[in-house]
Structure formats: structure tokens, C-alpha cells
């Protein structure tokens, strides 16, 4: 695995999906990246499985909440744009 290629891929991905406000790609620090080390911006966030707001308080919310479905839609759109 060559992390300089991964850095280039991340930069390309960021450019390709700049039109989607729901997608955030951390900045790559090229000066600190090598074939064995990839250095990117730290991003505070949530784990994907806890990203939905609907079930957080009571733990009893329905599956397929609007937040969950919106997250799936973004993932599908990204995948389709990469393939096409």
C-alpha cells in the first residue's frame, strides 16, 4: 500500500464531490505524507453506526429513520457517481 497514492485519491475524491455539501473529505498534508504514512486533518465526528439522531435519547426509535435514510442516500449517490 502506497500512502502517497491514497493521498492523491483523497484529493481527487474531494474535488469530485465538492458539489455535495453532505460529504466532507479531510485535508491531506502532503509535506508529512510518505509511502508509509498518510497524514490528514483531524475531524471530530461520530461513528457511522451512531450517526443517526433518532434513537439516541430513548433507544427505541424506529429503524430506517429519516437521518438513516439520508445517510444511505448520500452513500449511494457517491457510489454511483464513482461508477459512472
Backbone as JSON Lines, residues from 0, in Angstrom:
{"i":0,"aa":"X","n":[0.84,-1.17,0.0],"ca":[0.0,0.0,0.0],"c":[0.89,1.24,0.0]}
{"i":1,"aa":"X","n":[0.65,2.11,-0.95],"ca":[1.42,3.35,-1.09],"c":[0.54,4.52,-0.66]}
{"i":2,"aa":"X","n":[0.85,5.11,0.48],"ca":[0.01,6.18,1.02],"c":[0.08,7.48,0.22]}
{"i":3,"aa":"X","n":[1.1,7.65,-0.6],"ca":[1.12,8.84,-1.47],"c":[0.01,8.71,-2.52]}
{"i":4,"aa":"X","n":[-0.24,7.49,-2.97],"ca":[-1.36,7.26,-3.9],"c":[-2.69,7.48,-3.2]}
{"i":5,"aa":"X","n":[-2.8,7.02,-1.97],"ca":[-4.03,7.23,-1.2],"c":[-4.28,8.71,-0.99]}
{"i":6,"aa":"X","n":[-3.22,9.47,-0.75],"ca":[-3.35,10.92,-0.59],"c":[-3.87,11.55,-1.88]}
{"i":7,"aa":"X","n":[-3.34,11.12,-3.01],"ca":[-3.8,11.64,-4.3],"c":[-5.26,11.26,-4.54]}
{"i":8,"aa":"X","n":[-5.63,10.03,-4.16],"ca":[-7.02,9.59,-4.31],"c":[-7.95,10.42,-3.44]}
{"i":9,"aa":"X","n":[-7.54,10.72,-2.22],"ca":[-8.37,11.53,-1.32],"c":[-8.55,12.94,-1.88]}
{"i":10,"aa":"X","n":[-7.49,13.5,-2.42],"ca":[-7.57,14.83,-3.01],"c":[-8.5,14.83,-4.22]}
{"i":11,"aa":"X","n":[-8.39,13.79,-5.03],"ca":[-9.26,13.66,-6.21],"c":[-10.73,13.49,-5.78]}
{"i":12,"aa":"X","n":[-10.95,12.64,-4.78],"ca":[-12.29,12.42,-4.26],"c":[-12.89,13.73,-3.76]}
{"i":13,"aa":"X","n":[-12.09,14.52,-3.06],"ca":[-12.55,15.8,-2.53],"c":[-12.97,16.73,-3.66]}
{"i":14,"aa":"X","n":[-12.22,16.74,-4.74],"ca":[-12.55,17.57,-5.9],"c":[-13.83,17.08,-6.58]}
{"i":15,"aa":"X","n":[-13.93,15.77,-6.76],"ca":[-15.09,15.2,-7.46],"c":[-16.4,15.39,-6.7]}
{"i":16,"aa":"X","n":[-16.33,15.42,-5.38],"ca":[-17.54,15.51,-4.58],"c":[-17.71,16.85,-3.88]}
{"i":17,"aa":"X","n":[-17.01,17.86,-4.35],"ca":[-17.11,19.2,-3.77],"c":[-18.53,19.76,-3.88]}
{"i":18,"aa":"X","n":[-19.28,19.31,-4.86],"ca":[-20.64,19.8,-5.06],"c":[-21.64,19.22,-4.06]}
{"i":19,"aa":"X","n":[-21.22,18.21,-3.28],"ca":[-22.11,17.59,-2.29],"c":[-21.76,18.09,-0.9]}
{"i":20,"aa":"X","n":[-22.6,18.97,-0.36],"ca":[-22.31,19.55,0.95],"c":[-22.33,18.5,2.07]}
{"i":21,"aa":"X","n":[-22.97,17.37,1.84],"ca":[-23.05,16.31,2.86],"c":[-21.75,15.51,2.99]}
{"i":22,"aa":"X","n":[-20.85,15.67,2.03],"ca":[-19.6,14.9,2.01],"c":[-18.46,15.81,2.44]}
{"i":23,"aa":"X","n":[-17.7,15.36,3.43],"ca":[-16.54,16.11,3.87],"c":[-15.32,15.2,3.78]}
{"i":24,"aa":"X","n":[-14.3,15.66,3.08],"ca":[-13.05,14.9,2.96],"c":[-11.96,15.7,3.69]}
{"i":25,"aa":"X","n":[-11.32,15.08,4.67],"ca":[-10.28,15.79,5.41],"c":[-9.12,16.21,4.5]}
{"i":26,"aa":"X","n":[-8.49,17.31,4.87],"ca":[-7.34,17.81,4.13],"c":[-6.16,16.85,4.3]}
{"i":27,"aa":"X","n":[-5.44,16.63,3.21],"ca":[-4.23,15.82,3.24],"c":[-3.03,16.75,3.4]}
{"i":28,"aa":"X","n":[-2.13,16.41,4.3],"ca":[-0.91,17.18,4.49],"c":[0.22,16.48,3.73]}
{"i":29,"aa":"X","n":[0.41,16.91,2.49],"ca":[1.39,16.27,1.61],"c":[2.81,16.33,2.16]}
{"i":30,"aa":"X","n":[3.16,17.43,2.84],"ca":[4.51,17.56,3.37],"c":[4.84,16.52,4.43]}
{"i":31,"aa":"X","n":[3.8,15.96,5.05],"ca":[4.0,14.97,6.11],"c":[3.55,13.57,5.7]}
{"i":32,"aa":"X","n":[3.26,13.39,4.42],"ca":[2.82,12.11,3.89],"c":[3.94,11.46,3.09]}
{"i":33,"aa":"X","n":[4.09,10.16,3.29],"ca":[5.09,9.4,2.53],"c":[4.45,8.09,2.09]}
{"i":34,"aa":"X","n":[5.23,7.22,1.49],"ca":[4.68,5.95,1.03],"c":[4.17,5.1,2.2]}
{"i":35,"aa":"X","n":[4.68,5.37,3.41],"ca":[4.29,4.56,4.58],"c":[3.45,5.31,5.61]}
{"i":36,"aa":"X","n":[3.26,6.62,5.42],"ca":[2.5,7.43,6.38],"c":[1.57,8.37,5.62]}
{"i":37,"aa":"X","n":[0.29,8.33,5.98],"ca":[-0.69,9.26,5.42],"c":[-1.12,10.19,6.55]}
{"i":38,"aa":"X","n":[-0.92,11.5,6.35],"ca":[-1.26,12.47,7.38],"c":[-2.39,13.35,6.87]}
{"i":39,"aa":"X","n":[-3.5,13.31,7.64],"ca":[-4.69,14.06,7.26],"c":[-5.19,14.88,8.44]}
{"i":40,"aa":"X","n":[-6.02,15.83,8.11],"ca":[-6.68,16.67,9.11],"c":[-7.51,15.81,10.07]}
{"i":41,"aa":"X","n":[-7.49,16.17,11.35],"ca":[-8.33,15.5,12.34],"c":[-9.75,16.04,12.2]}
{"i":42,"aa":"X","n":[-10.73,15.15,12.21],"ca":[-12.12,15.54,12.1],"c":[-12.88,14.95,13.28]}
{"i":43,"aa":"X","n":[-13.47,15.81,14.1],"ca":[-14.34,15.31,15.17],"c":[-15.63,14.84,14.55]}
{"i":44,"aa":"X","n":[-16.14,13.75,15.03],"ca":[-17.4,13.24,14.48],"c":[-17.91,12.07,15.28]}
{"i":45,"aa":"X","n":[-18.85,11.35,14.68],"ca":[-19.46,10.19,15.29],"c":[-19.2,8.96,14.45]}
{"i":46,"aa":"X","n":[-19.23,7.82,15.12],"ca":[-19.15,6.57,14.37],"c":[-20.38,6.46,13.49]}
{"i":47,"aa":"X","n":[-20.23,5.84,12.35],"ca":[-21.34,5.72,11.41],"c":[-22.55,5.05,12.06]}
{"i":48,"aa":"X","n":[-22.33,4.06,12.86],"ca":[-23.48,3.35,13.44],"c":[-24.22,4.19,14.49]}
{"i":49,"aa":"X","n":[-23.62,5.28,14.95],"ca":[-24.31,6.14,15.92],"c":[-24.6,7.52,15.35]}
{"i":50,"aa":"X","n":[-24.49,7.68,14.05],"ca":[-24.66,8.99,13.43],"c":[-26.12,9.43,13.39]}
{"i":51,"aa":"X","n":[-27.05,8.5,13.41],"ca":[-28.47,8.85,13.36],"c":[-28.9,9.48,14.68]}
{"i":52,"aa":"X","n":[-29.67,10.54,14.61],"ca":[-30.12,11.24,15.81],"c":[-31.37,10.61,16.42]}
{"i":53,"aa":"X","n":[-32.1,9.83,15.66],"ca":[-33.44,9.4,16.08],"c":[-33.47,8.5,17.3]}
{"i":54,"aa":"X","n":[-32.5,7.63,17.46],"ca":[-32.56,6.64,18.53],"c":[-31.68,6.97,19.72]}
{"i":55,"aa":"X","n":[-31.09,8.14,19.76],"ca":[-30.08,8.43,20.77],"c":[-30.62,8.58,22.18]}
{"i":56,"aa":"X","n":[-31.74,9.23,22.34],"ca":[-32.22,9.51,23.7],"c":[-32.92,8.29,24.3]}
{"i":57,"aa":"X","n":[-33.92,7.78,23.63],"ca":[-34.7,6.68,24.21],"c":[-34.17,5.31,23.84]}
{"i":58,"aa":"X","n":[-33.48,5.22,22.71],"ca":[-33.01,3.92,22.24],"c":[-34.12,3.05,21.68]}
{"i":59,"aa":"X","n":[-35.29,3.66,21.46],"ca":[-36.42,2.85,20.99],"c":[-36.97,3.33,19.65]}
{"i":60,"aa":"X","n":[-36.28,4.21,18.98],"ca":[-36.77,4.75,17.71],"c":[-36.86,3.7,16.62]}
{"i":61,"aa":"X","n":[-37.64,3.98,15.59],"ca":[-37.82,3.01,14.51],"c":[-36.57,2.88,13.65]}
{"i":62,"aa":"X","n":[-36.43,1.74,13.03],"ca":[-35.34,1.56,12.05],"c":[-35.71,2.36,10.81]}
{"i":63,"aa":"X","n":[-34.69,2.77,10.08],"ca":[-34.96,3.5,8.85],"c":[-35.46,4.91,9.1]}
{"i":64,"aa":"X","n":[-34.92,5.57,10.1],"ca":[-35.32,6.95,10.38],"c":[-34.9,7.84,9.22]}
{"i":65,"aa":"X","n":[-35.45,9.04,9.13],"ca":[-35.05,9.96,8.06],"c":[-33.55,10.24,8.03]}
{"i":66,"aa":"X","n":[-32.91,10.36,9.19],"ca":[-31.46,10.57,9.23],"c":[-30.71,9.39,8.63]}
{"i":67,"aa":"X","n":[-31.15,8.18,8.99],"ca":[-30.52,6.97,8.45],"c":[-30.67,6.91,6.94]}
{"i":68,"aa":"X","n":[-31.88,7.18,6.47],"ca":[-32.13,7.1,5.03],"c":[-31.36,8.16,4.26]}
{"i":69,"aa":"X","n":[-31.21,9.35,4.83],"ca":[-30.43,10.41,4.18],"c":[-28.97,10.0,4.07]}
{"i":70,"aa":"X","n":[-28.45,9.35,5.11],"ca":[-27.07,8.88,5.1],"c":[-26.86,7.81,4.02]}
{"i":71,"aa":"X","n":[-27.81,6.9,3.91],"ca":[-27.73,5.87,2.88],"c":[-27.8,6.5,1.49]}
{"i":72,"aa":"X","n":[-28.67,7.48,1.31],"ca":[-28.8,8.15,0.01],"c":[-27.49,8.8,-0.42]}
{"i":73,"aa":"X","n":[-26.81,9.46,0.5],"ca":[-25.52,10.09,0.19],"c":[-24.51,9.02,-0.22]}
{"i":74,"aa":"X","n":[-24.47,7.92,0.5],"ca":[-23.55,6.83,0.16],"c":[-23.83,6.25,-1.22]}
{"i":75,"aa":"X","n":[-25.09,6.07,-1.54],"ca":[-25.47,5.53,-2.85],"c":[-25.1,6.52,-3.94]}
{"i":76,"aa":"X","n":[-25.38,7.8,-3.74],"ca":[-25.04,8.81,-4.74],"c":[-23.53,8.84,-5.01]}
{"i":77,"aa":"X","n":[-22.74,8.78,-3.94],"ca":[-21.27,8.78,-4.11],"c":[-20.82,7.54,-4.9]}
{"i":78,"aa":"X","n":[-21.38,6.4,-4.55],"ca":[-21.0,5.16,-5.24],"c":[-21.36,5.22,-6.71]}
{"i":79,"aa":"X","n":[-22.58,5.67,-7.01],"ca":[-23.0,5.75,-8.41],"c":[-22.16,6.74,-9.21]}
{"i":80,"aa":"X","n":[-21.85,7.89,-8.62],"ca":[-21.03,8.86,-9.34],"c":[-19.64,8.33,-9.61]}
{"i":81,"aa":"X","n":[-19.1,7.53,-8.7],"ca":[-17.77,6.95,-8.93],"c":[-17.82,5.92,-10.05]}
{"i":82,"aa":"X","n":[-18.89,5.16,-10.12],"ca":[-19.0,4.11,-11.15],"c":[-19.29,4.69,-12.53]}
{"i":83,"aa":"X","n":[-20.07,5.77,-12.55],"ca":[-20.49,6.34,-13.84],"c":[-19.61,7.49,-14.15]}
